Structure formats: structure tokens, C-alpha cells
Amino acid sequence: MGSLLPKVILHEHIEGSVTPEMALLLAKKHNVSLPDDFLYPEGSYDKNEFPNGRYQYDETDFGEFVTAYDVVADLVRDADDYYLIMKDYLSRNAAQGMIYCEMITSAFHLCSQEDEQGKVTLNAAQYHDFMEGIERAIREVKAEYGTETRLQACGVRHLSLEHLNLSVDFIAQNPRDSIAGFNIAGNERAGEFADFIYVHELVDNIPLPKSYHAGEIRGPESIREAIQFGAKRIGHGIAAIKDDALIEQLIQDGITLEVAPTSNRILVTEFGQKLDHHPLRRLYEKGIRLSINTDDAGLFGTDVAKEYRIAEQVFGFSRVELLDVTLCGLEAAFVEDEVKQALIAQVYQCFSEEDWHELEMHAAALPDGALKSRLQNRLHHK
Ligand SMILES: [Zn+2]
């Protein structure tokens, strides 16, 4: 593959990034005993595939995945824990060439409290304390690897509309410089985007750009609605492949899909745990802008290098196509323009003579369309 390919992650949930090794460390620290069948025993799985251990849950059972996720999220309890898990994820992926990363945070995971009447509130002092831990890891990884990281705040749609509104109020009242975008995550079947008008409008007023999870387990209409309410990026969005008019709209509006192959293989039932029918390649060839992501890297036993390798080996992406994917990720990043332009320039500098030649040949051979024109425009950066 030549020199280390620069990579971008736009979609990773902070608590989902916890590896089995890190979970064991946190359990020990907090004196928590984990369920017996929490991890696969050493020697029962391929250590090359899962260098940081492997969680044991039935990949065909979404409920088991959610249970494992909750056990892991519950181990992350203080500012130092957040520092540790961020440092771990960012530094391992930065060493694999990740030059830019966006992590999704949730105020509900960070600082929710329930009183005796069951009323939920968010604790601002705890939030800021934990965010300091997260931001310390971001600064250290930037100093060591040069990797830039920004955060998204996120509302969890299945917690109830009241909770969703509460988290957005909280985010508006507790701004932090590291928060560069807003996300709606959680079970896609809970509610409709049209139910969340208060959220869409408040986020526009903060203002924060939006990336919404859609078209992962629901159909194309969920992506249309996310765009209608202002999402500039779509978490997953793979259902777009079922709707040609929507594909055209995504291209016209310059919407970027944050695709996560391993996550989709495991969580999207219709793929039957295989990547054979995953539309990554087809979406790309239609000319849709997309980036490749880890989603819940710790839970799925993946990392940025593994996802790019899957794109290469399973979906046949060439080196220049992966460079294009990295550039699409940066062009859609929720980061200040100055930083964005510097990162984009850094990627263009990674193109060798051979890469430029390859890109030119490849673009020339493509049929007219969005992909061809995007790649031909990239040639002007030589
Ligand atoms: Zn996600």
C-alpha cells in the first residue's frame, strides 16, 4: 500500500470505544465483578483480529449487544476513566494514521442523576469535570501524533422526548470549545425526526452543525427526514442504496454518509453477519460522499486500520480511492475552516507521483457522473 495512508474517523461513540483490556482495568479500579461470560477466554479467538481482547455476546442478538454495551458504559465513572479511554482509543488509532477524529459524547452517560422520585437531572459540575479529562487526552494525543480531535454532543432518542429535550437544553447552557457538532443517536425506531422540532431548532440556534443517525436499520425515508431537519451528515445512511432519488439528493446537497462496515455487519440484521450485500462499494460508485468509521470500536473489536483494510480487501477500494474517502471525511468535518484546510493540504501532500497518475487514469476511465467529477477536481490539487 505504500506510505501510511492518512485516515479519518467521523463517527465513534466514546463509551463504545472501550476495549476488553480497558474494561478489565476499569473493573479492577472500581472493584466491580464482571459477568463470567463477559469476555471470550484467551486462546479461543484470533489475537490478530482482536488484539485488545474480545467481548462475548451473540452477534445475532441485538439485546445481548445492548447489555454488553451497558455493562461497559457503566465502568466509565470518573474524569480519569474518560481520560484513559480517550487516550487509549485516540493513540492506538493515531498510530495507524488517523489524522482527524470526531467522538460522540452523551451528557446522559457523562452526568445524569436520578433522584428518589425518579426525576432525572444533569449535573453540570460533573459534566465539566469529565470533559476536562476527555480534553486532556485530546491535547496529549495532538502533541504526540498531531491528530486533531473534536467532539459531538448527542441526544439519545430512545430515552424519551423529555430526556432528549433536557440534554439539548443542557448542551446549550454548558458550551465547551471542544464540542463542534450535534448528533441524534440511539434506537432509530424510537420516535420520528418530526417529533424533535424543539431539538433541531435549538441546535441551529447554538449553533452546532448536525449529524444524525438514520438509514441504518430504518429505510430511506429516515434519511430524507434527517436532511429535512438540517443534518449535513448521516450516521450510517446505508439504506440510501434503495432509493435512486434520494441518492441524487445526497449528491446534490453534498451530504456525507458515515459508514461503519463492521458495525453494520453485526447490527443490521438483513446482512446476516456478512458483508456480501453491504452497499459500501455501490454507494461510493454512485458518487455519494462517504467516510469509513468504527462506530463502537471497543465493542466490535475494530479500529481505523481494520475498517480501511476491510474497504480495501472486501470492497476493492484502491489506495487513491481510500485517499478520496479520507478527503471526503475531512471536507465534511465539523472543525474550524483553518484546521480543515491544513488537514486537507496534508492529505494531498501524501499523494505520490504514482498516486496522481493512478487517480488520473482511474478518473478518466469512469463513466460521467458525480464520482468522476469529484476525482477530476482532485487532480487540480497536484
Ligand atoms: Zn453510531
Residues whose N, C-alpha, C, O or C-beta is under 5 A from the ligand:
A	BS01	ZN	D295
